[in-house]
Amino acid sequence: MTVSFVLTYDSLIETVEQYLERQDEAVVNQIPTFITLCEFEIAQQIKTLGQMQVVQTNFVAGNPVLAKPARWRKTVSMSYTDALGEKQPILLRKYEYLKAYWPNATSTSAPKYYADYDYEHWLIAPTPATALAVEILFYERIAPLSSTNQTNWLTQNAPNVMLFGTLLQAMPFLKNDTRQIFQEKYSQALSALKLEDDLRLADRQAIAKES
């Protein structure tokens, strides 16, 4: 019987210890930090299908500000369902454009545009008149690993990226001159992951053109 390998938070810590050949408390206690730094590094470098999420929410009548989902990174698209049950797109514009287009936020109408208000909110114009249903497609930072969250998309689909990325983050702390070895392995694994997702994106764009 073949057992598939599944990387978990605990097994990642154990494997990192084995690669580093260190069990001293000062190093072991830092491994969770190396994992977190690795996750941030990956999030900054790639946007994969595994990071894409869809959220359903509602506008607040009379409020031009809409909260972004937790771990939001980049908006892909936004639309709302009108009174006839039909989807209507909301288009991305600059913040300044929205303020000029709809200067009186207390005036309401059907939304047409959105902009980043700050890192946690969008600005909508015109201000929604009713609590319309909204659908948002966005990239998120993948749920971080921890003792209570043993797996995520990366451990299940790119365990080599997580392993070598974590080892790479450990090198400056250890003042280790073997950093190049892990840099090469991490870069190779990350490039393979990017290529795989670029192919998915190309398929999505081809389907969109044909639809």
C-alpha positions as CSV (number, residue, x, y, z in Angstrom):
1,M,0.0,0.0,0.0
2,T,1.4,3.4,-1.1
3,V,1.1,6.2,1.3
4,S,1.2,9.7,-0.2
5,F,3.5,12.2,1.4
6,V,1.7,15.1,3.0
7,L,3.7,18.0,4.5
8,T,2.3,19.4,7.7
9,Y,3.4,22.2,10.0
10,D,4.9,19.7,12.5
11,S,6.6,17.6,9.9
12,L,8.0,20.8,8.2
13,I,9.6,21.8,11.5
14,E,11.0,18.3,12.0
15,T,12.4,18.2,8.4
16,V,14.0,21.6,8.8
17,E,15.7,20.5,12.0
18,Q,17.0,17.4,10.1
19,Y,18.4,19.5,7.2
20,L,20.0,22.1,9.5
21,E,21.3,19.3,11.8
22,R,20.5,21.5,14.7
23,Q,18.4,20.7,17.8
24,D,19.6,23.5,20.1
25,E,16.8,25.5,21.6
26,A,17.9,28.9,20.1
27,V,17.5,27.5,16.5
28,V,14.4,25.3,17.1
29,N,12.5,28.2,18.6
30,Q,13.2,30.3,15.5
31,I,11.9,27.7,13.0
32,P,8.2,29.0,13.2
33,T,9.6,32.5,12.4
34,F,11.5,31.0,9.4
35,I,8.2,29.4,8.2
36,T,6.3,32.7,8.5
37,L,9.0,34.6,6.6
38,C,8.9,32.0,3.9
39,E,5.1,32.4,3.5
40,F,5.4,36.1,3.2
41,E,8.2,35.7,0.6
42,I,6.1,33.4,-1.5
43,A,3.1,35.7,-1.2
44,Q,5.2,38.6,-2.5
45,Q,6.6,36.7,-5.4
46,I,3.6,34.8,-6.9
47,K,-0.1,34.9,-7.3
48,T,-1.4,31.3,-7.9
49,L,-4.8,29.7,-8.5
50,G,-4.5,28.4,-4.9
51,Q,-4.6,32.0,-3.7
52,M,-7.7,33.0,-5.6
53,Q,-10.9,33.2,-3.7
54,V,-14.5,34.2,-4.2
55,V,-16.4,36.0,-1.5
56,Q,-20.1,36.8,-1.4
57,T,-21.1,39.8,0.7
58,N,-23.5,42.8,0.6
59,F,-23.2,46.5,0.4
60,V,-24.5,48.6,3.2
61,A,-27.2,51.0,2.0
62,G,-25.9,54.5,2.0
63,N,-22.3,53.5,2.8
64,P,-19.7,54.0,0.0
65,V,-17.0,52.0,1.9
66,L,-16.8,48.2,1.7
67,A,-14.6,46.1,3.9
68,K,-12.1,43.8,2.2
69,P,-11.8,40.1,3.1
70,A,-9.2,38.9,5.6
71,R,-5.7,38.3,4.0
72,W,-6.8,40.2,0.9
73,R,-3.9,41.0,-1.5
74,K,-5.3,42.0,-4.9
75,T,-8.8,42.3,-6.4
76,V,-9.5,40.5,-9.7
77,S,-13.1,41.5,-10.3
78,M,-16.2,42.8,-8.6
79,S,-19.9,42.6,-9.5
80,Y,-23.3,42.9,-7.9
81,T,-26.7,41.4,-8.5
82,D,-29.3,44.0,-9.5
83,A,-33.1,44.0,-8.7
84,L,-33.8,41.8,-11.7
85,G,-31.3,39.2,-10.5
86,E,-28.7,40.0,-13.2
87,K,-25.0,40.4,-12.6
88,Q,-23.6,43.9,-13.2
89,P,-19.8,44.5,-13.3
90,I,-18.2,47.1,-11.1
91,L,-15.1,48.5,-12.7
92,L,-11.8,49.4,-11.2
93,R,-10.8,53.1,-11.3
94,K,-8.4,55.4,-9.4
95,Y,-9.5,56.8,-6.0
96,E,-9.3,60.3,-7.4
97,Y,-11.6,59.4,-10.3
98,L,-14.3,58.1,-8.0
99,K,-14.1,61.3,-5.8
100,A,-14.5,63.5,-8.9
101,Y,-17.2,61.3,-10.5
102,W,-19.3,61.1,-7.3
103,P,-18.3,63.9,-4.9
104,N,-21.4,63.7,-2.8
105,A,-21.1,60.4,-0.9
106,T,-24.6,60.9,0.6
107,S,-26.2,60.7,-2.8
108,T,-27.0,57.1,-3.8
109,S,-27.4,55.2,-7.1
110,A,-26.4,51.9,-8.8
111,P,-22.6,51.3,-8.2
112,K,-20.4,51.5,-11.3
113,Y,-16.8,51.8,-10.0
114,Y,-14.6,50.7,-7.1
115,A,-11.1,51.8,-5.9
116,D,-8.7,50.9,-3.1
117,Y,-9.7,53.2,-0.2
118,D,-7.0,51.7,2.0
119,Y,-5.5,48.3,2.6
120,E,-8.7,47.1,4.4
121,H,-11.4,48.8,2.4
122,W,-12.7,49.7,-1.0
123,L,-14.5,52.9,-2.0
124,I,-17.6,52.4,-4.1
125,A,-19.2,55.0,-6.5
126,P,-22.0,55.8,-6.7
127,T,-22.9,55.1,-3.1
128,P,-25.2,52.0,-3.0
129,A,-28.8,52.8,-2.4
130,T,-29.6,49.3,-1.1
131,A,-27.9,46.3,0.4
132,L,-27.1,44.7,-2.9
133,A,-25.4,41.3,-3.1
134,V,-21.8,41.6,-4.1
135,E,-19.4,38.9,-5.6
136,I,-15.7,39.6,-5.3
137,L,-12.9,37.6,-6.9
138,F,-9.5,38.2,-5.3
139,Y,-6.1,36.9,-4.4
140,E,-5.5,36.2,-0.8
141,R,-2.5,35.4,1.3
142,I,-2.8,31.7,1.9
143,A,-3.8,30.8,5.5
144,P,-0.6,30.7,7.5
145,L,0.7,27.5,9.0
146,S,0.6,27.0,12.8
147,S,0.2,24.3,15.3
148,T,-3.5,24.6,14.9
149,N,-3.4,24.9,11.1
150,Q,-1.3,22.0,10.1
151,T,-1.7,22.2,6.3
152,N,-2.6,24.8,3.6
153,W,-2.5,25.0,-0.2
154,L,1.3,25.3,-0.3
155,T,2.0,22.3,1.9
156,Q,-0.4,20.2,-0.2
157,N,0.6,21.5,-3.6
158,A,4.2,22.8,-3.3
159,P,5.9,21.2,-0.2
160,N,9.3,21.6,-1.9
161,V,8.8,25.4,-2.1
162,M,7.8,25.5,1.6
163,L,10.8,23.4,2.7
164,F,13.5,25.1,0.7
165,G,12.0,28.5,1.3
166,T,12.0,27.9,5.1
167,L,15.6,26.7,5.0
168,L,16.6,29.7,2.9
169,Q,15.1,32.0,5.6
170,A,17.2,30.2,8.3
171,M,20.5,30.9,6.6
172,P,21.0,34.6,7.7
173,F,20.1,33.6,11.3
174,L,22.7,30.8,11.2
175,K,25.2,32.9,9.3
176,N,25.5,29.9,7.0
177,D,27.5,30.1,3.8
178,T,25.5,27.2,2.2
179,R,22.6,29.7,1.4
180,Q,23.2,29.3,-2.4
181,I,22.3,25.6,-2.3
182,F,18.9,26.3,-0.8
183,Q,18.5,29.5,-3.0
184,E,18.9,27.4,-6.1
185,K,16.5,24.7,-5.0
186,Y,13.9,27.2,-3.8
187,S,14.2,29.2,-7.1
188,Q,13.7,26.0,-9.1
189,A,10.7,24.9,-7.1
190,L,9.1,28.4,-7.3
191,S,9.7,28.7,-11.0
192,A,8.0,25.3,-11.6
193,L,5.0,26.5,-9.5
194,K,4.8,29.8,-11.5
195,L,5.0,27.9,-14.8
196,E,2.2,25.6,-13.8
197,D,0.0,28.5,-12.8
198,D,0.9,30.5,-15.9
199,L,-0.5,27.6,-17.9
200,R,-3.7,27.7,-15.9
201,L,-4.0,31.4,-16.4
202,A,-3.5,31.0,-20.2
203,D,-6.3,28.4,-20.3
204,R,-8.5,30.8,-18.3
205,Q,-7.8,33.7,-20.7
206,A,-8.4,31.4,-23.8
207,I,-11.8,30.3,-22.3
208,A,-12.8,33.9,-21.6
209,K,-12.1,34.9,-25.2
210,E,-14.2,32.1,-26.5
211,S,-17.1,32.7,-24.1
